[in-house]
Amino acid sequence: MPFFGLNSSPSEKRSFQVVAYNVQNLFDCDGVSLYDDYKPDYYGPTELANKLETLCKVLKRIGGEKGPDVLLLQEIEVDRTPDAHPSAVDALIAKLTEEGLGPYEFRRGYDPDKPSEKWPAVQCLTLSRFPITASKLHPISMARPILETTIEIKGTSLTLFNNHWKSGASSPEMETHRLQNATTLRKRIDELVARHPNADFLVGGDLNSHYNHSTVYSESMKKTGINHVLGSTGKEHSSAMKPGGLYNLWHEVAPQERGSDAWRGKWGTLMHILLPASLYDQKGISYVDDSFRIAKFPGLNCVEGAGTPMEWSNELDGFGASDHFPLVARFSKSGFSKGAEEDRSSLQQVEGSLRKVDFSQALLRANKWGPQSLAPANFGKVFVFSGVVSSSRPISLTAQGHRLGLYSFDPETRKILFSRKKGESLAGYGRLSRYRGQWQFIIENTDWLK
């Protein structure tokens, strides 16, 4: 099923899209920021304009000229100068309107009436082309609030829980905060269902937890927010199942395709859309079966060859998109209809560890590096390089008159790199990247060195 196109099925044309997207730090340019990377020396009107331009292109690729129907966004700056300068939300709404996207109603994910020192650095933002009928915040100690928003689709309500849980997915200490995220959300869901047993709702956003979190971190985390408390499950809802669990749409795609983010050479699934049993019945709103998609567009928000997110950088006037891919699912008022009858048992599979990014195609397509390759469009691409070590700590390479840094997240590869002496020849494969204003190559493992 395409995101939006001429070959859309009749059921798709009657449905609407919900998108969960961490846009990676959309900040205003008032010069007042809790993050150093967004101070005036590094970020300004040009970077903001380029960021918004790319964001709108991604949204149009997902939802067509008017954009997706519902957006659950994360990492929108909370304005620190609300009376003196347009906020990131203001800039976003203005750009969406200029591009013909929407029109959207929206709700912010923080309480402006609280003292500014209580505001988070970034917030969730929910936008809807349908009327918004209610909204509330669920505060979290030491973390961003959960934004609950109810929209009305032709007389039927759908409640959206927009989340951005505490970061540090691998940290047991940070998991204590995510347990609070999950407990707060689970309590609210239980309250909603107790009052309205057939209530239609969904959970979306950046949970900073993998779909298989309890398996990946079974030794260090005996209890996880997403799996043990919230109740994320890989079993699609049916009449034979007990209500309460939330079906995680990562189980709509094969294990080898699961990934919304990549960190140090491994895929993660920090972004989520989770559904209750009420979206699998014949009443109100229903999920369009098998409509879940990862919105990746090579050359726009996806690195060609590698297939990883084209993360945003404030350098060189701002380039890239986000370090997360958007997730997309469709819903309708037509009642749930089971998709193609096929063996879906493999989709229930839970991977025991984080999967390595497969760079095999990127290596096969790797071009020889040259000075003309130093361009934002090549960020993240794999090149064949050769040169002479120009310094050992930090290690850098001189090639064709240009000095580039070298680094690896793999300890064994790092050990080899740091053992090289100034003046030695060095060749291999590297992912073109940036670090502190300098171009560098990331060497994934020892096989990348010749």
C-alpha positions as CSV (number, residue, x, y, z in Angstrom):
1,M,0.0,0.0,0.0
2,P,1.6,3.3,-1.0
3,F,1.7,6.2,1.4
4,F,-0.3,8.3,-1.1
5,G,-0.8,7.6,-4.7
6,L,-2.9,6.8,-7.8
7,N,-3.0,3.1,-7.0
8,S,-4.6,3.6,-3.6
9,S,-7.3,1.0,-2.8
10,P,-10.9,2.1,-2.2
11,S,-10.5,1.3,1.5
12,E,-7.3,3.5,1.7
13,K,-9.1,6.4,0.1
14,R,-11.8,6.2,2.8
15,S,-9.1,6.1,5.5
16,F,-7.0,8.6,7.3
17,Q,-3.3,8.6,8.3
18,V,-1.7,8.9,11.7
19,V,2.0,9.7,11.8
20,A,4.4,9.5,14.7
21,Y,7.5,11.5,14.1
22,N,10.4,12.7,16.2
23,V,11.6,15.6,14.1
24,Q,14.9,15.9,16.0
25,N,15.0,19.3,17.7
26,L,12.9,21.8,15.8
27,F,14.0,25.0,17.6
28,D,13.2,28.7,17.0
29,C,16.0,31.1,16.5
30,D,15.5,33.5,19.4
31,G,19.1,32.7,20.6
32,V,17.7,31.5,24.0
33,S,18.1,27.7,24.2
34,L,18.7,25.1,26.8
35,Y,20.8,23.3,24.2
36,D,24.2,24.8,23.2
37,D,23.8,23.5,19.6
38,Y,21.0,26.0,19.2
39,K,22.7,29.1,20.4
40,P,23.3,31.9,17.8
41,D,26.8,30.8,16.9
42,Y,25.5,27.5,15.5
43,Y,21.8,28.0,14.6
44,G,19.8,30.8,13.0
45,P,17.1,31.7,10.5
46,T,18.9,29.9,7.6
47,E,19.1,26.6,9.5
48,L,15.5,26.9,10.7
49,A,14.3,27.6,7.2
50,N,16.1,24.5,5.8
51,K,14.9,22.3,8.6
52,L,11.2,23.3,7.9
53,E,11.6,22.9,4.2
54,T,12.8,19.3,4.6
55,L,10.1,18.5,7.1
56,C,7.4,19.7,4.8
57,K,8.9,17.6,1.9
58,V,8.8,14.5,4.1
59,L,5.2,15.2,5.2
60,K,4.1,15.6,1.5
61,R,5.8,12.4,0.5
62,I,3.8,10.7,3.3
63,G,0.4,12.3,2.9
64,G,0.3,14.1,-0.5
65,E,-0.1,17.9,-1.0
66,K,-2.3,18.3,2.1
67,G,-0.1,16.2,4.3
68,P,-1.0,13.5,6.8
69,D,-4.3,13.8,8.6
70,V,-2.9,13.5,12.1
71,L,0.6,14.2,13.3
72,L,2.1,13.1,16.7
73,L,5.4,15.1,16.7
74,Q,8.2,15.1,19.3
75,E,11.2,17.3,20.0
76,I,9.6,20.7,19.3
77,E,11.3,23.4,21.4
78,V,9.4,24.9,24.3
79,D,9.7,28.7,23.6
80,R,11.8,30.5,26.2
81,T,10.8,34.0,25.0
82,P,7.0,33.7,24.4
83,D,6.4,37.4,24.4
84,A,9.3,38.5,22.3
85,H,9.9,36.1,19.5
86,P,8.0,33.6,17.3
87,S,8.2,30.1,18.7
88,A,9.2,26.9,16.9
89,V,5.5,26.0,16.9
90,D,4.6,29.4,15.3
91,A,7.3,28.9,12.7
92,L,6.1,25.3,11.9
93,I,2.4,26.3,11.6
94,A,3.4,29.2,9.3
95,K,5.4,27.0,7.1
96,L,2.8,24.3,6.9
97,T,0.2,26.9,5.9
98,E,2.6,28.4,3.3
99,E,3.1,24.9,1.8
100,G,-0.6,24.2,1.7
101,L,-0.4,21.4,4.3
102,G,-3.4,21.0,6.6
103,P,-5.0,23.2,7.8
104,Y,-4.3,21.8,11.3
105,E,-5.6,22.3,14.7
106,F,-2.9,21.6,17.3
107,R,-2.2,21.2,21.0
108,R,1.1,21.8,22.8
109,G,2.7,19.4,25.1
110,Y,3.6,21.6,28.1
111,D,1.9,23.9,30.5
112,P,2.8,27.6,29.9
113,D,1.2,28.6,33.2
114,K,3.8,26.7,35.2
115,P,7.1,28.5,36.1
116,S,9.5,28.5,33.2
117,E,12.0,26.5,35.2
118,K,9.5,23.7,35.2
119,W,9.2,23.7,31.4
120,P,10.8,20.9,29.5
121,A,13.4,21.8,26.8
122,V,11.3,20.2,24.1
123,Q,7.7,19.1,23.9
124,C,5.3,16.9,22.1
125,L,3.0,18.5,19.6
126,T,-0.2,17.0,18.2
127,L,-1.7,18.3,15.0
128,S,-5.0,17.2,13.4
129,R,-7.0,18.0,10.3
130,F,-10.0,16.8,12.3
131,P,-11.6,19.0,15.1
132,I,-9.9,18.7,18.4
133,T,-12.5,18.3,21.2
134,A,-10.4,17.8,24.3
135,S,-6.8,17.9,25.5
136,K,-4.9,17.4,28.7
137,L,-1.4,16.8,30.0
138,H,-0.2,14.0,32.3
139,P,2.9,15.3,34.2
140,I,5.9,13.1,34.7
141,S,8.6,13.8,37.3
142,M,12.0,14.4,35.6
143,A,10.5,13.8,32.2
144,R,8.3,15.3,29.5
145,P,4.5,15.3,30.0
146,I,2.3,12.9,28.1
147,L,0.0,14.8,25.8
148,E,-3.6,13.4,25.5
149,T,-5.7,14.8,22.7
150,T,-9.2,13.7,21.5
151,I,-10.3,14.4,18.0
152,E,-13.6,13.9,16.3
153,I,-13.9,12.1,12.9
154,K,-17.4,12.5,11.6
155,G,-19.0,12.2,15.0
156,T,-16.7,9.5,16.4
157,S,-14.0,10.2,18.9
158,L,-10.4,9.0,18.8
159,T,-8.0,9.7,21.7
160,L,-4.3,10.1,20.9
161,F,-1.6,9.7,23.5
162,N,1.5,11.5,22.3
163,N,4.7,10.4,24.1
164,H,8.3,11.3,24.4
165,W,9.7,9.1,27.2
166,K,13.0,9.6,29.0
167,S,16.1,9.0,26.8
168,G,18.9,6.6,27.4
169,A,17.4,3.4,26.2
170,S,20.2,1.2,27.5
171,S,20.4,2.8,30.9
172,P,18.8,1.0,33.8
173,E,18.8,4.3,35.7
174,M,16.8,6.0,33.0
175,E,14.5,3.0,32.9
176,T,13.3,4.0,36.3
177,H,11.9,7.2,34.8
178,R,10.4,5.3,31.8
179,L,8.7,3.1,34.3
180,Q,7.0,6.2,35.6
181,N,6.1,7.2,32.0
182,A,4.5,3.8,31.5
183,T,2.7,3.7,34.8
184,T,1.2,7.1,34.3
185,L,0.0,6.2,30.8
186,R,-1.2,2.7,31.8
187,K,-3.2,4.2,34.7
188,R,-4.9,6.8,32.4
189,I,-5.7,4.1,29.8
190,D,-7.3,1.9,32.4
191,E,-9.3,4.8,33.7
192,L,-10.5,5.6,30.1
193,V,-11.5,2.0,29.4
194,A,-13.2,1.6,32.8
195,R,-15.5,4.5,31.9
196,H,-15.8,3.7,28.2
197,P,-15.1,0.0,27.5
198,N,-15.1,0.5,23.8
199,A,-13.1,3.8,23.7
200,D,-11.0,4.2,20.6
201,F,-7.5,5.4,21.3
202,L,-3.9,4.8,20.3
203,V,-0.5,5.3,21.8
204,G,2.2,6.9,19.6
205,G,5.6,8.6,19.7
206,D,9.1,8.2,20.9
207,L,9.1,5.8,23.9
208,N,12.9,5.6,24.0
209,S,12.4,1.9,24.4
210,H,12.7,-0.9,21.8
211,Y,9.7,-3.1,21.0
212,N,11.9,-6.0,22.4
213,H,13.3,-4.0,25.3
214,S,12.7,-6.6,28.0
215,T,14.5,-9.2,25.9
216,V,17.4,-7.0,24.8
217,Y,18.1,-5.8,28.4
218,S,16.9,-8.9,30.3
219,E,20.0,-9.0,32.5
220,S,20.1,-5.3,33.5
221,M,16.3,-4.5,33.5
222,K,14.1,-7.0,35.3
223,K,11.1,-4.7,34.7
224,T,10.6,-2.5,31.7
225,G,8.1,0.3,31.1
226,I,7.0,-0.7,27.5
227,N,6.7,-4.5,28.0
228,H,5.9,-5.2,31.6
229,V,3.9,-2.1,32.5
230,L,2.4,-0.7,29.4
231,G,1.7,-4.1,28.0
232,S,3.2,-3.9,24.5
233,T,2.5,-7.2,22.7
234,G,3.2,-8.9,19.4
235,K,-0.1,-10.7,19.2
236,E,-2.7,-9.0,17.0
237,H,-6.0,-8.5,18.8
238,S,-8.8,-11.1,18.2
239,S,-12.1,-11.9,19.9
240,A,-10.4,-14.8,21.7
241,M,-7.9,-12.6,23.5
242,K,-8.4,-10.8,26.8
243,P,-8.5,-7.0,26.5
244,G,-5.8,-4.8,28.1
245,G,-2.6,-5.4,26.0
246,L,-1.5,-3.0,23.3
247,Y,-0.6,-4.5,19.9
248,N,2.7,-3.0,18.8
249,L,2.7,-2.3,15.1
250,W,6.3,-3.3,14.7
251,H,4.9,-6.8,14.4
252,E,3.3,-5.8,11.2
253,V,6.7,-6.0,9.4
254,A,9.3,-8.8,9.2
255,P,12.0,-8.7,12.0
256,Q,14.7,-7.8,9.5
257,E,12.8,-4.7,8.4
258,R,12.2,-3.3,11.9
259,G,14.0,-0.1,12.6
260,S,13.2,3.6,13.1
261,D,16.6,4.8,14.2
262,A,20.2,3.6,14.1
263,W,22.8,4.1,16.8
264,R,26.4,3.0,16.6
265,G,25.8,0.6,13.8
266,K,22.7,-1.1,15.3
267,W,19.0,-0.7,14.5
268,G,16.6,0.6,17.1
269,T,12.8,0.8,17.4
270,L,12.4,3.7,19.7
271,M,9.4,5.1,17.7
272,H,6.0,3.3,18.2
273,I,2.4,3.1,17.4
274,L,0.4,0.8,19.7
275,L,-3.2,-0.2,19.4
276,P,-5.9,-1.5,21.8
277,A,-8.5,-4.2,21.0
278,S,-11.2,-1.5,20.4
279,L,-9.5,-0.6,17.0
280,Y,-10.1,-4.2,15.9
281,D,-13.9,-4.3,16.1
282,Q,-16.8,-3.1,13.9
283,K,-17.6,0.0,16.0
284,G,-16.3,3.5,15.7
285,I,-12.7,3.8,14.5
286,S,-10.8,0.8,13.3
287,Y,-7.2,0.0,12.2
288,V,-6.7,-0.6,8.5
289,D,-5.0,-4.0,8.6
290,D,-1.4,-4.2,7.3
291,S,-1.2,-0.4,6.7
292,F,1.7,0.2,9.0
293,R,4.7,1.7,7.2
294,I,8.2,3.1,8.0
295,A,8.4,6.4,6.0
296,K,11.9,6.3,4.5
297,F,12.7,8.2,1.3
298,P,16.3,7.8,0.0
299,G,18.0,11.1,-0.5
300,L,15.5,13.0,1.5
301,N,15.3,11.5,5.0
302,C,17.2,8.2,4.3
303,V,20.9,7.7,3.5
304,E,21.1,6.0,0.1
305,G,22.8,2.6,0.2
306,A,22.9,2.4,4.0
307,G,19.2,2.8,4.5
308,T,19.7,4.6,7.8
309,P,18.0,7.9,8.9
310,M,19.6,11.0,7.4
311,E,20.0,12.8,10.7
312,W,19.8,16.6,11.0
313,S,22.9,18.7,11.4
314,N,23.1,22.4,12.1
315,E,26.4,22.7,10.3
316,L,26.8,24.0,6.7
317,D,23.6,26.1,6.9
318,G,21.7,23.0,8.2
319,F,21.1,19.7,6.3
320,G,19.5,16.3,6.8
321,A,16.1,15.5,8.2
322,S,16.0,13.6,11.5
323,D,17.7,10.8,13.3
324,H,14.3,9.0,13.4
325,F,12.1,7.7,10.6
326,P,8.3,8.6,10.8
327,L,5.9,5.8,11.4
328,V,2.6,5.7,9.5
329,A,-0.7,3.8,10.0
330,R,-4.1,4.1,8.6
331,F,-7.5,4.1,10.3
332,S,-11.1,4.2,9.1
333,K,-14.8,4.1,10.2
334,S,-15.5,1.1,8.0
335,G,-15.0,-1.5,10.7
336,F,-12.0,-3.8,11.0
337,S,-11.3,-6.2,8.1
338,K,-8.6,-8.8,8.3
339,G,-5.9,-8.4,5.7
340,A,-4.6,-11.2,3.4
341,E,-4.7,-14.6,5.1
342,E,-1.2,-15.7,5.4
343,D,1.1,-17.2,7.9
344,R,1.9,-14.4,10.2
345,S,3.6,-16.4,12.9
346,S,7.0,-15.1,11.9
347,L,5.8,-11.5,12.6
348,Q,5.3,-12.4,16.3
349,Q,9.0,-13.2,16.5
350,V,10.9,-11.1,19.1
351,E,14.6,-10.5,18.3
352,G,16.9,-11.3,21.2
353,S,19.3,-8.4,20.5
354,L,19.6,-5.2,18.6
355,R,20.2,-6.0,14.9
356,K,23.3,-4.7,13.2
357,V,22.8,-2.3,10.3
358,D,23.5,-4.2,7.0
359,F,26.0,-2.1,5.1
360,S,26.7,-4.7,2.4
361,Q,24.9,-2.8,-0.4
362,A,26.5,0.5,0.7
363,L,30.0,-1.2,0.5
364,L,29.2,-2.6,-3.0
365,R,28.1,0.9,-4.2
366,A,30.9,2.8,-2.4
367,N,32.6,5.4,-4.7
368,K,36.2,6.5,-4.3
369,W,36.4,9.5,-2.1
370,G,37.5,12.8,-3.5
371,P,37.3,16.5,-2.3
372,Q,34.1,16.9,-4.4
373,S,32.5,14.4,-2.1
374,L,32.5,16.8,0.8
375,A,28.9,17.8,0.5
376,P,25.9,17.5,2.7
377,A,24.2,15.3,0.2
378,N,26.8,12.7,0.8
379,F,26.5,12.7,4.6
380,G,26.2,9.1,5.9
381,K,27.3,7.5,2.5
382,V,30.1,5.0,2.4
383,F,33.3,5.8,0.4
384,V,36.6,4.1,-0.4
385,F,39.4,6.3,1.1
386,S,43.1,6.3,1.1
387,G,45.6,8.7,2.6
388,V,48.3,9.3,5.2
389,V,47.9,9.5,9.0
390,S,48.4,13.2,9.9
391,S,47.9,12.8,13.7
392,S,47.4,9.9,16.0
393,R,45.3,11.3,18.9
394,P,42.8,12.3,17.8
395,I,43.6,10.3,14.7
396,S,43.1,12.1,11.4
397,L,43.9,11.4,7.8
398,T,45.3,13.7,5.0
399,A,43.9,12.8,1.6
400,Q,44.2,14.9,-1.6
401,G,45.1,17.9,0.5
402,H,42.2,17.6,2.9
403,R,42.3,16.6,6.5
404,L,39.6,14.3,7.8
405,G,39.0,12.7,11.2
406,L,38.7,9.0,11.7
407,Y,36.7,7.2,14.4
408,S,35.0,3.9,15.2
409,F,32.4,2.9,17.8
410,D,33.9,-0.6,17.7
411,P,36.6,-1.0,20.4
412,E,38.8,-3.4,18.3
413,T,38.7,-1.1,15.3
414,R,39.5,1.9,17.5
415,K,42.5,0.1,18.9
416,I,43.9,-0.5,15.4
417,L,43.2,3.1,14.4
418,F,44.9,4.6,17.5
419,S,48.0,2.3,16.9
420,R,48.7,3.9,13.6
421,K,51.6,6.3,13.5
422,K,51.9,9.7,11.9
423,G,53.0,9.3,8.2
424,E,51.7,5.8,7.8
425,S,49.4,5.0,4.8
426,L,45.8,4.1,5.6
427,A,43.0,2.9,3.4
428,G,39.6,1.4,3.7
429,Y,35.9,2.1,3.8
430,G,34.3,4.9,5.8
431,R,30.9,6.5,6.4
432,L,31.2,10.3,5.7
433,S,30.2,12.2,8.9
434,R,30.7,15.5,10.7
435,Y,32.2,16.1,14.2
436,R,32.8,19.5,15.7
437,G,32.9,21.3,12.4
438,Q,35.2,18.8,10.7
439,W,34.5,16.1,8.1
440,Q,35.3,12.6,9.3
441,F,35.0,8.9,8.4
442,I,33.3,6.4,10.7
443,I,34.8,3.0,10.4
444,E,32.3,0.3,11.3
445,N,34.5,-2.6,12.0
446,T,38.0,-4.1,11.3
447,D,36.8,-5.5,7.9
448,W,36.5,-1.9,6.7
449,L,40.2,-1.4,6.9
450,K,42.4,-2.6,4.1
